[in-house]
Amino acid sequence: MNANRYRCFQLWLLLTGTAVLSISVGISETSFNNYYNDVFHLGADARGFLEFPRELPGFLTALMTGLLAFAPETVLAGLSATAVGFGMLGIAAWPADWGSMLAFLTLWSIGTHLIMPVRSSLAMQLASGDEQGKRLGQIQAVGIAASIIGCLIVIAVMSGKDRNYRLLYSLGGAAALAGSLFLFGMRMPGAHLERPKFVFEKRFSIYYVLSLFFGARKQIFITFGPWVLVKIFHQPPTIFARMWIIASLLGIAFQPLLGRAIDRFGERAVLMTDAALTAIVCLVYGFAHLISDARAALAILSACLVADQLLFGTGMARDTYVAKIARSKEQISPTLSLGVSINHAVSMSLPSVGGLVWVKYGHSAVFVGAALLALATMFTSSMIRIPPPAENNECDARS
């Protein structure tokens, strides 16, 4: 098998493994807020505190990647999907037991967070020339498209009066384990290199700051965006599944276009635009309840949910920014891992504060704060500068 065919086969394995694993993502992301509400009847403060154990594995991603530096990145991808599968199956086995739920949620979260930097690194290593944004866009689009299947499963299982979370998470766990088989099947000699445990250099400082701001922005939306629809507008899981399907169908075309936009206009322009749009979405989340027509308010919030889902794809720009300023390919994966850990340092602590703010001042105050964070992100993104290739070559020569 020649080099091009071999690379295409590895890309097919990565795309297929990502697709099958994404079925479980479609199931979990559209149902877990309702699961917490229906089974454990959490308030906004308790919901915020629950993000600490759920996001702690993300904070430890750099440490986990460092400890597993001896393993090929393809093996790490397979292990990540396996952890997701067993985590979901464990929750399915004991859906109403608080202690078991926390334990298996942590395992599930370990897999979810560990695969983020590894998958991005593998995708960029399978790119040709300056098409890293394009390759990441393809990976994102395949994952989003496959998650539609998970949403359809949620609609089929949860449409009745009885919400069967046991069956739902059993199917999600099985999908994740099936996806791990494709990822374990990958063989990429270039991804078997010894990697440094941590990379913390001045040249990555803007990336680290953006990762911190993204952690705040991400977790406010993940935790409290759907919580507005669950607690204030009393929406069932099927609504989230339908909105996810709409976002996914749009994302099939949007994510590759976004990847091309990064290659054409640059990371600075894309990230600044994302921050400006995020600020608008924050304000809508915070004040949509003031609209007298409840149906109109729900429609506007649903549109924001879709827009927010699409805008998450701009994270590709942070990844390609790291790839363009890194001295070597070996720095990319650990740097991305450290970025994930930095954003999760905020992700696991900020929701607790947000939950208390919600209880004391109302949900509008939470999203006003999020809008201010979006403006800070826009300012930081404006500082991005990509050095010319000659400068990177000089850095390589000096190192």
N, C-alpha and C positions, 0 to 999 in steps of 0.2 A: 504494500500500500504506500503510494507516494505521500509526500509531506502535506500537500493540499487536501487530499482525501482523508488523511489521518486527522488533520485539524478539523475538517468538516464533521467527521464522525464524533470527535470529542465535543464539538459544539452542539451536535444533535443530542448527545447524552445530557449535556448541561441544560439545554432547552427543555428536553423531555422531563428530566428530573425536577426542574423548576416548575414545569406545568403541573405535574402530578402533585407535588408538594403544595402548590398554590390552591388546590382544591380544599385542603384543610384550612388554608388562610381565609378563603371565602366563607367557610363555615364559622370559624372562630371570630373573625372581625365583625361579623354582622349579628352575633348572638350573645357575646359574653357580657355585655352591659345588661341585657335583659335577664341573663342567667343570674348575675349577682342580685338583681332586683327581685326576681321571682322566687329564687330559692333562699336567699339570705336576707332579703328586705333591707338593704343597706341605705343609709342616708348619704348626703353629699360628703360629709366629713369622713365617714367610714369608707366610702368609695375612694376618696383621695388617699387615705392611709393605706389602702390595699395595693396601691401602685408601688409601695416600697418593696415588698417581696417580689412583685411582678417585674420590676425594672432593675432590681439588684443584679441579676445575671448580666444585664447590659453594661452596667458599671464595671463588672469584672471581666468583660470581654478581652481586653488587652492582656490581663493576667492569664486567662485561659488560653489565649492564642500563644502567649509566650511559653507556658508550660507544655503545650502540645507542638512546639516548634519543630520537634523531630519528625512529626507526621506530615505526609504530603497534604497539600491543601484539598485535594480531591477526597481524601479520607476524612478530613475535617468536615467537608460538606455532607458526606454520607452520615457521619456521626450526628451532625446537627439535625438532619431530617429524622433520624432514629429517635433522638431525644424528644422531638416534637410529637412523634407518633405515640411513644409510650406515655408521655405526659397527658395527651388527650385521652388515651385509653384508660389511664388511671382515674381521671376525673369521671369518665363514663362509668367506671366500676363503682365509685363512691361519690355520686354527684352532690349529695346533701351533707356530707361530712366535712366540717370546716378544716380540721387538721389535715386530712387527706387531700382536700382541694388545694391547700396552700403548698403542700409538698409536691404534688404533681404539676401544679401551676408553675412552680419554680423550675422543674425539669423541662417542661414545655417551653418556658421562657429562655432557658439556657440554649436550647436548640435554635429558637427563633432569632436570638441575638447573635449567636456565634456564626450563623450562616451569612449574615449581612455582609461583613467585609470580605469573607472568603469568596462568596459568589461574585461580588464585584471585581475582585482581583482576578479570578479565573476568566471572567468575561473579557476583561481588558487584555489579558494575556492571549486570548483567542482573537483579538482584533488585528487588523492589518493596517500598518501606517498610522495615519492620524484619524482613524475611524473608531476611536474608543467610545465617544459619545453615541455613535450609531449602534455599536454592539450593546452597550448598556441599555439603549432604548429598545432594542429587540428583546433583550432579556426581560425588561419591565413589561413590554407589551404581551409577551407570551404568558407571563405570570398573571397579569390582569385578566387576560382572556380566559385562562383556565380557572380562575377564581369564580367565574360566572357559574360553573358547574356546582361549586360549593354553595353559592347563593340559591341555586335552584333546589338543592337538597334541603336547605333551610326552609324554603317556601313549602316544599312538599311535606316535610316532617312537622313544621310548626304552624301550619294553617288551621289546625283544629283547636278545640278548646283546651285539650291537654297538651302541654308543651313537653315533648319527650327529649330532654337534654341527654339522657343516657344513650339513646340511639344516635342522636346527632353527633356527639363527640366520639362514639365508636366508629362511625363512618369517617370522620375527620382523621382519627388516628390511623386507620387502615390506609387512607390515602397518603399520609406522610411516610409510613413505612414502605409503601410501594415506590414512592419517589426516591427514597434512600437507595434502592437497588440500582437505579440508573446512575446516581451520583457515585456510588461505590465502584461502578463499572468504568469510570473515567481513568485514563492513564495519560498523564501529562508530565513528562520528564522535567520540563522547565518550571513546574510548580512543586517540585520535590526539593527545592533548595533550602538550605538552612537559613532561617530568618532570624534577625535580631529580635529579642523579646520586646523591646520598646524603642520607639524612635521619637525623640522629642528634640526638635531643632527650631531655631529661630525662623527659618524659612517657612515653616508650617504654622506659624503663630496665628495668622488670619484664619486658616482652616480650623484651628482649635477653638477660636472665639466663635466662629460660625457654628461649629458643632455644639457649643454650649447653648447658643441662642436657639438652635434648632431643637435641642432637647426640651427647652421650655415651651416653644411653640407647638411641637409635636404632642407633648403630653397633655397640654391644656385641651387640644382638640380631641385627642383620643379618649381622655377621661371625661371631660365636661361637655364637649360638643354633643355626642350622643346622649349624654345624661340630661341635657335640656329637653330632647325629644322624648326620653323615657319618663322623666319626672314631671315636666311641666306640660307636655303635650300628650303623654300617656300612649306612646306608639309601641306596637309589638315588633318582634324580631323580623317579621316578613317585610315591614316597611324598610328596614335597614338593608335587607337582602335585595329588594327591588332597587333601592338607590345605588347599591353597590353594582348591580348589573348595568344600570345606566352609566355609571362612572366607568365601568369596565369596557363597555362597548365604545364609549368615547375615547377611552384610554388606548384602545388597540391602535387607533390612528394618531392619537395625541402624543403618546410616549415616543414613538420613532421620530415624529416631527420635532419634539422637544430635544431629542438627542442631536438631530441635525441643526437645530437652532443653537445649541451649545457649540457645535463645531464651527458654525458660521458667524455668530454674533459674539461668542465668548462667554465665559462663566460669569463675569462681572455683570453684564447686561441681563442675563437670565436670572441671576439671584436677586438683583435689585428689583426686577419686575415682580418676581415671586413675593418678595417682602411687601411691596406696595399692595398687591392684591390680597395678601394675607391680612393686612391691617383692615381692609374693607370687610372681609369675611368675619373678622373678630367682632366688629361693631354690629354687624347684622345679627350674629349669634346673641349678642348682649341685649339687643333692643327690639328684636322681632316680636316679642310678646306684647309690645305696646300697640301693635297693629290690631285694630278693632275686629277685622274679619279673620277668624281663626283659620279658615281654609287658606287664605292668602298668606298668612304668617307661616303656616306649615309648608306651603309650596316654596316660599322664599328660603326657609331653613333647609328644605330638602335640596334646593339648588346650591346652597352653600356647602352642604355635605358633599355633593358631587364635585363642586369646584375644589374643595379642600382635598379630596381624594386625588384629583388630577394634579394639584400643585405639589403633592408629596414627591412626585417624580422629579422635581427640580433638584433633589438630592444628588442626582447624577452629576450635576455641575460641580459639586464639592469633590466628588470622587475624581473626575477628570482633572480638576485643578491640582489635586495631590499628584496625580500621574504626570502632569506636565512639569511640576517643579521638583519632583523627586530626583535624587542623584542616581538612583538605580531602581530596577524593578523590585529588588528585594525589600526596598523601603515601603512599597505601596501598601501591602497587606497589613503589616504591623501599625503603620500610620493610620490607616482607616480604622483598625481595631481600637487604637487609642482614641480616635475621634468618637467612635461609638461609646467608649467608656466615659468620655468627658460629657457627651450629651446626656448620658444616663445618670451621671452624678446629679444633674438637675432634674431629670425625669423621675427619679425615685424619691426626691424630696419636695419638689414644687407642688405636686398634687395634694399633699397633706396641707400645705399652706392654702392652696386654692380651695380645698374643701371647707376649711375654717372660714375663709373669706366669704364663700357662698352662703354658709349658715348665718354669718353675722351681718353681711351687707347685701346679700343677694347675688344671683349669678351674673348680673350686668357688670359688677365690679371686677369679676374674674376676667371677663373678656375685654374690658377697657385696659387692664394691665397687659393682656396678651397683645393688644394693638400697639401699645407702647414698645413692647419687645420687638414687634415686627419692624417698627421704625428704626430701632437700634440695629436690627439685622441689615436693613437697607443701607444704613450709614457704613457699617463694617464691610458690606459687599462692595461698596464704592471704592474701597481701598485695594481691591484685588488688582494685581499686576502680574502678567505672565512674562517671565524673562525670555529673551530670544534664545533659540536653540544653541547658539554659540556660547552663551553664558552657562547653560547647563553642561555643555561639553567641557568648559573650563573647570567647572566644579567637579566633574567626573575625573578629569586629569589630576587635579589637586588631591582628590581623595585617593 
